[in-house]
Amino acid sequence: MMASAWQINNKILITAKGSPESIIKISTLSKEEKESINKELTSMQNIGLRVIAVSSKEYPKDSNIPNDISKLKFKLYRLNWLY
């Protein structure tokens, strides 16, 4: 998993990309949403697609942001697939 941070106006935007399993672990998804995404992920993998997940989190500019990416709770943005 890899994360990047940008300061945009009065906010800090942190994005992360990595395996769907690693991103789902640190996401704000409900149990039902995780199950649904895992079914979709399995379908993609069964036809030979490589899948990467992208997520993000916004903070106010002066926030105390943890250094450990696993402590952040990201919003899953999308699953991207490649042949």
C-alpha positions in Angstrom: 0.0 0.0 0.0 1.2 3.5 -0.8 -0.2 6.9 0.4 0.3 10.5 -0.7 -0.8 13.7 0.9 -1.6 17.1 -0.6 -2.5 20.4 1.0 -5.4 22.0 -0.9 -6.6 25.3 0.4 -7.5 24.6 4.1 -7.6 20.9 3.8 -5.2 18.0 3.6 -6.1 15.2 1.1 -4.6 11.8 1.7 -5.0 9.2 -0.9 -3.9 5.5 -0.8 -3.6 2.8 -3.3 -2.9 -0.9 -3.0 -4.3 -4.3 -3.0 -8.1 -4.3 -2.5 -7.6 -6.5 0.7 -5.3 -3.9 2.3 -7.4 -0.9 1.4 -10.6 -2.6 2.6 -9.0 -3.3 6.0 -8.5 0.4 6.5 -11.8 1.6 5.0 -15.0 2.9 6.6 -17.0 0.3 4.7 -19.8 -1.6 6.5 -19.6 -5.4 6.8 -22.2 -5.7 4.1 -20.3 -3.3 1.8 -17.1 -5.3 2.3 -18.9 -8.5 1.5 -20.3 -7.1 -1.7 -17.0 -5.7 -2.8 -15.2 -8.9 -2.0 -17.7 -10.8 -4.3 -17.1 -8.3 -7.1 -13.3 -8.6 -6.5 -13.5 -12.4 -6.7 -15.4 -12.2 -10.0 -12.7 -9.9 -11.4 -9.9 -12.1 -10.3 -11.6 -15.2 -11.6 -11.5 -13.9 -15.2 -7.8 -13.0 -14.8 -8.0 -9.3 -14.0 -5.4 -7.6 -11.7 -7.2 -5.2 -9.3 -6.0 -2.2 -7.4 -8.0 -0.2 -4.9 -7.9 3.6 -4.5 -9.1 5.4 -1.5 -9.0 8.9 0.1 -9.5 10.8 3.3 -9.8 14.6 3.9 -8.6 16.4 7.1 -8.7 20.1 8.1 -5.4 21.8 7.5 -4.3 21.9 11.2 -5.3 18.3 12.0 -3.0 15.9 13.9 -2.7 13.2 11.4 -1.3 9.8 12.4 2.0 8.8 10.8 0.8 5.2 10.5 -1.4 4.7 7.4 -3.2 1.8 9.0 -4.6 4.2 11.7 -6.4 6.2 9.1 -9.9 5.3 8.0 -10.3 5.8 4.3 -13.3 6.1 2.0 -12.9 3.5 -0.8 -13.0 5.4 -4.0 -12.9 2.7 -6.6 -11.5 -0.6 -7.8 -9.4 -0.4 -10.9 -8.6 -3.4 -13.0 -5.9 -4.3 -15.5 -5.4 -7.2 -17.9 
